[in-house]
Amino acid sequence: MKLKYDKFLSNLTQFMKASEIRELLKLVEKKRIISLAGGLPDPNSFPIEELAKIAQEVIEVYGKKALQYAPTRGVTMFREVLMGFVAKTRGIKVPSIESIIITSGSQQSLDIISRTLIDPGDVVLVELPSYLAAINAFKIQRPEFVGIPLDNNGLRVDILEEKLKKAKEEGKKIKFLYTVPIAHNPAGVTMSIERKKRLIELAEEYDFLIVEDDVYGLLVFEKVDTTPIKLFDKSGRVIYIASFSKILSPGLRLGYIIAEEPLVDVFERAKQSMDLHTSSLSQFIAIEVLRKGVIEKNLPRVREMYRKKRDVMLDAIEENFPEGSLWSRPVGGLFIFAWTPKEIDTYKLLPKAVEKGVAYVPGKPFFVDGSGTNTMRLNFSYPTEDDIKKGIEILGKLLKEELSTRYP
Ligand SMILES: Cc1ncc(COP(=O)(O)O)c(C=O)c1O
């Protein structure tokens, strides 16, 4: 008889549910279908030739260090050049290298933040919708999620204020608000500068921290204001997280957190028991990438590539989606978010879509309040332009069929 493991598992594992979407999308791997469901960068965006040269040079020249263990906070030289990079590209003046910790991608930053800031029952404010893997990372600590709606200008700070008042009246402890202010995943919206300023005022007034996830801050293809919230932060309330996944390569697993030193000290302690440190080899490669300006040289090409794909998807949606649908027009990032007519349950529709040859991510799991039944996230970075056109055409036809069978 096979051993049953349930009695050995910790209580925490019950909050580590496998993503239902992932289960559904396993179907996608088996069949040759067009996937608008992923969140992968276009592999043609990677500066492969430059990286091949740099990787060889790094091992030959710095091999003894690059292949060795490294400090938990990150390779000192990397944090030094990174300070210059964030100052130049995002306007963020990091006071000292001790205010930066290098992580194994933003996902680890979210995990560190979850473990070090949340106690069960604490209020964590998230956007409606919010990045699913962040919700899942926070969920393990069993917070009370409070969802704040978004509109075309990002976070509805007026509704945030109402929710803050209510939470305060009820004597609840609000720990932080998690936001993706630029080219939101999945909503595709960008927060206006007025709202960023108001958010900081509210954080001061109601005494909570802001976790700013700037993973798409440099992947913007329109002329819009992309000032990080961190620039308005006067009292050290903003924990800024960013990553090299979308501007260089996700496979290097390189992210970072910028925050006040006492917080970074705590983050460092948490990281130590997770993985000791982020890959030294990746950090040494990134040092040379930054020194040689590879990202800045490559980014215009990547932005143009994604801008074209986004436009192909927007045009295809316009042409094929049924009346009554709405969708975001993202200024950057990798996703368009769509609202179908209310009668459609995008979760129930997914197996049919997969059957017809296209996959998307149903939007409901992104909403902590259980809404979003008629929403879906569509990725435009990975599929080819042809596949985007074909995929949206199939999807539009299916949505129309579905509506006509229900309401003849
Ligand atoms: C908003 C957001 N945050 C964080 C991540 C995680 O990125 P990584 O762990 O590769 O840095 C992603 C990836 O898609 C994302 O969209």
The ligand as an ORCA input file, in Angstrom:
! r2SCAN-3c Opt
* xyz 0 1
  C       3.428     42.246    -11.439
  C       4.467     41.186    -11.379
  N       5.234     41.086    -10.299
  C       6.184     40.159    -10.202
  C       6.403     39.237    -11.212
  C       7.445     38.166    -11.006
  O       8.550     38.360    -11.766
  P       9.955     37.726    -11.461
  O       9.842     36.823    -10.259
  O      10.317     36.948    -12.682
  O      10.858     38.873    -11.211
  C       5.619     39.300    -12.381
  C       5.806     38.333    -13.462
  O       5.041     38.218    -14.374
  C       4.627     40.300    -12.456
  O       3.838     40.422    -13.530
*
